[in-house]
């Protein structure tokens, strides 16, 4: 289904859309992770696609990790678990 943005109801406090989050800055506490470039889904969970130091990392959109969703400041502040942003060893 397609609709123009002005035809959609406003997002709830804990809801967001792809067009809204694209370009927002994701932070882990006070540390900038990078800009959100997209949204993916895996096993029924939404994942933020984030450009982190020149590579795409997938950050699960876990409500318990969310500290602040700042629409006006275009920031998503989370408390990420240790190691989540570490490059995978192959």
ZATI-720389 format. One record per residue: y, z, x of N, C-alpha, C, O, CB in turn. Coordinates in steps of 0.001 Angstrom, whole numbers, padded with zeros to 6 digits, always signed. Glycine has a CB too. Layout:
YZXYZXYZXYZXYZX/...
//
This chain:
-001150+000000+000832+000000+000000+000000+001236+000000+000894+001267+000688+001914-000015+001198-000956/+002235-000757+000518+003482-000831+001269+004637-000378+000388+004673-000661-000810+003727-002264+001794/+005572+000324+000997+006778+000756+000287+007919+000849+001283+007698+001103+002467+006556+002123-000434/+009122+000648+000812+010298+000826+001658+010530+002320+001857+010238+003110+000959+011556+000142+001031/+011051+002724+003021+011262+004154+003286+012054+004865+002197+011746+006008+001859+011970+004326+004597/+013068+004208+001644+013884+004855+000614+013121+005066-000699+013572+005818-001563+015129+004027+000350/+011976+004410-000850+011168+004568-002059+010178+005727-001953+009572+006125-002948+010419+003285-002348/+010020+006259-000755+009045+007322-000532+009664+008693-000788+010868+008873-000608+008494+007248+000894/+008846+009661-001205+009380+011024-001340+009664+011597+000044+009114+011129+001040+008384+011940-002117/+010519+012606+000101+010817+013248+001385+009562+013939+001903+008728+014416+001133+011987+014268+001246/+009450+013980+003237+008323+014660+003875+008447+016162+003649+009553+016703+003614+008263+014337+005395/+007321+016822+003499+007306+018274+003447+007553+018837+004841+007575+018100+005827+005967+018788+002879/+007736+020131+004911+008035+020772+006193+006947+020534+007231+007244+020414+008420+008227+022258+005995/+005689+020464+006797+004587+020270+007746+003984+018867+007639+002818+018665+007980+003499+021321+007511/+004775+017901+007168+004332+016525+007055+005237+015630+007887+006408+015940+008110+004316+016072+005584/+004671+014504+008345+005445+013546+009121+004803+012183+008979+003642+012068+008587+005537+013964+010612/+005557+011161+009296+005050+009796+009287+005209+009160+010651+005983+009634+011483+005764+008962+008231/+004474+008086+010874+004499+007410+012170+005903+006966+012543+006319+007136+013689+003565+006211+012158/+006639+006399+011595+007981+005927+011934+008902+007082+012298+009853+006902+013059+008575+005136+010772/+008627+008264+011763+009459+009422+012069+009170+009974+013463+010101+010330+014186+009246+010509+011026/+007906+010050+013851+007563+010690+015128+007689+009763+016327+007847+010231+017454+006163+011221+015066/+007622+008448+016101+007729+007515+017222+009087+007687+017892+010133+007586+017251+007532+006047+016747/+009047+007946+019186+010264+008158+019957+010679+009616+020086+011551+009943+020890+011370+007395+019344/+010055+010507+019291+010366+011934+019441+009817+012407+020784+008843+011849+021290+009765+012781+018258/+010433+013422+021354+009975+013983+022621+009009+015121+022342+009320+016039+021583+011168+014473+023479/+007833+015058+022962+006851+016133+022851+007039+017077+024025+007113+016646+025175+005395+015575+022812/+007115+018362+023730+007243+019387+024767+006061+020344+024684+005551+020634+023602+008582+020160+024623/+005639+020824+025838+004662+021902+025941+005467+023126+026345+005730+023336+027529+003490+021574+026984/+005858+023930+025371+006779+025025+025639+008123+024445+026021+008741+023729+025234+006241+025957+026753/+008586+024754+027244+009863+024233+027738+009704+022956+028560+010699+022336+028937+010556+025284+028572/+008462+022558+028843+008200+021407+029709+008075+020121+028895+007316+020058+027928+006924+021635+030528/+008827+019099+029299+008744+017801+028632+007419+017136+028993+007092+016985+030170+009944+016891+029029/+006664+016744+027980+005433+015985+028180+005782+014505+028205+005346+013777+029096+004383+016296+027064/+006572+014054+027225+007002+012662+027165+007269+012228+025748+007124+013011+024809+005967+011761+027790/+007665+010966+025591+007940+010451+024252+006652+010102+023506+005677+009634+024094+008841+009222+024338/+006677+010341+022211+005561+009947+021348+005682+008440+021123+006723+007956+020679+005568+010745+019970/+004617+007703+021431+004638+006251+021315+003822+005740+020140+003917+004569+019772+004133+005633+022580/+003019+006620+019554+002192+006192+018438+001347+007331+017915+001498+008486+018313+001307+005034+018847/+000456+006973+017015-000434+007945+016392-001809+007317+016302-001947+006170+015876+000082+008384+014983/-002814+008055+016696-004197+007592+016613-004977+008589+015760-004493+009681+015463-004838+007439+018040/-006178+008202+015376-007023+009101+014606-008416+009101+015221-008954+008053+015581-007072+008683+013106/-008986+010285+015333-010334+010424+015862-011022+011555+015121-010507+012671+015051-010320+010686+017397/-012166+011265+014578-012958+012267+013853-012117+012988+012796-012233+014199+012611-013549+013291+014837/-011265+012216+012105-010467+012786+011034-009263+013588+011478-008607+014217+010648-011315+013634+010212/-008957+013585+012754-007806+014338+013276-006769+013358+013797-007104+012383+014470-008239+015331+014403/-005499+013627+013478-004406+012830+014018-004158+013228+015469-004237+014403+015828-003120+013008+013172/-003857+012227+016294-003580+012431+017714-002248+011772+018044-002045+010594+017749-004727+011855+018606/-001339+012529+018657-000104+011943+019139-000423+011135+020398-001060+011651+021317+000974+013044+019423/+000013+009881+020449-000063+009092+021672+001243+009341+022411+002320+009065+021883-000294+007547+021378/+001152+009861+023632+002340+010270+024374+002345+009608+025750+001327+009593+026442+002398+011810+024510/+003494+009061+026142+003660+008502+027481+003967+009664+028423+005086+010177+028449+004801+007409+027520/+002960+010071+029193+003089+011206+030116+002895+010715+031542+001786+010365+031946+002059+012327+029777/+003967+010695+032288+003938+010298+033695+003303+008921+033878+002493+008711+034781+003177+011334+034518/+003687+007984+033003+003229+006600+033126+001858+006305+032564+001365+005187+032717+003236+006223+034526/+001228+007262+031924-000076+007009+031299-000064+007586+029885+000669+008531+029592-001241+007633+032146/-000877+007010+029027-000955+007482+027652-001944+008630+027567-003092+008511+027994-001362+006341+026698/-001484+009748+027009-002373+010873+026746-002425+011078+025235-001452+010812+024529-001892+012175+027486/-003548+011546+024757-003736+011834+023342-003674+013340+023147-004444+014090+023746-005087+011256+022820/-002750+013770+022304-002549+015194+022044-002878+015452+020582-002185+014951+019697-001084+015642+022383/-003930+016230+020315-004276+016519+018924-003117+017187+018185-002467+018092+018710-005518+017410+018863/-002876+016731+016974-001821+017305+016129-002384+018541+015429-002680+018517+014234-001292+016255+015079/-002524+019617+016197-003111+020862+015711-001988+021789+015250-001115+022167+016032-003980+021545+016816/-002026+022141+013988-000954+022962+013419-000814+024301+014146+000301+024799+014304-001211+023205+011934/-001920+024887+014586-001860+026174+015290-001166+026061+016647-000697+027069+017176-003265+026730+015480/-001089+024866+017218-000422+024657+018498+001064+024375+018319+001837+024462+019273-001079+023515+019251/+001463+024034+017089+002851+023655+016818+003766+024866+016836+003514+025855+016147+002958+022943+015472/+004826+024787+017625+005840+025832+017708+007040+025433+016850+007569+026243+016088+006271+026075+019185/+007461+024170+016985+008644+023707+016266+008572+022195+016069+008226+021454+016989+009935+024096+017025/+008902+021752+014866+009045+020330+014565+010516+020132+014240+010945+020371+013111+008096+019859+013368/+011283+019699+015222+012738+019596+015130+013136+018164+014790+013341+017334+015676+013407+020045+016451/+013242+017889+013493+013596+016542+013050+014967+016125+013576+015128+015013+014080+013577+016464+011523/+015950+017006+013460+017315+016660+013876+017402+016440+015382+018078+015515+015830+018295+017760+013455/+016733+017269+016163+016750+017147+017621+015733+016168+018157+015687+015921+019362+016516+018476+018242/+014893+015589+017257+013862+014607+017620+012905+015161+018669+012583+014495+019653+014513+013322+018141/+012442+016435+018432+011509+017080+019364+010340+017696+018604+010481+018184+017483+012232+018163+020199/+009198+017654+019246+008012+018358+018767+007636+019329+019876+007282+018908+020977+006815+017362+018412/+007711+020625+019593+007400+021641+020595+006033+022232+020250+005801+022685+019129+008512+022758+020650/+005132+022218+021240+003784+022735+021048+003425+023673+022196+004069+023654+023245+002761+021578+020947/+002404+024488+021995+001769+025263+023058+000404+024623+023281-000536+024871+022527+001648+026811+022687/+000302+023802+024318-000925+023060+024580-001875+023876+025448-001436+024646+026302-000609+021722+025255/-003184+023708+025226-004143+024425+026069-004115+023907+027499-003855+022729+027742-005555+024299+025496/-004383+024795+028429-004418+024432+029853-005405+023291+030076-006500+023274+029515-004803+025656+030726/-004991+022347+030905-005864+021231+031279-005797+020022+030372-006311+018962+030728-007250+021696+031324/-005173+020152+029197-005158+019030+028256-004476+017795+028836-004884+016671+028541-004463+019440+026972/-003456+017985+029645-002698+016860+030187-003210+016382+031537-002701+015401+032080-001257+017237+030311/-004212+017065+032084-004753+016701+033382-005473+015351+033286-006171+015095+032305-005711+017799+033899/-005309+014484+034299-006034+013208+034273-007533+013445+034303-008022+014358+034968-005616+012319+035458/-008251+012605+033568-009716+012721+033564-010271+012147+034861-009832+011099+035334-010336+011989+032333/-011209+012831+035405-011900+012355+036611-013049+011471+036169-013797+011830+035260-012416+013549+037498/-013195+010320+036802-014316+009429+036444-015258+009274+037594-016257+008565+037482-013813+008059+036007/
//
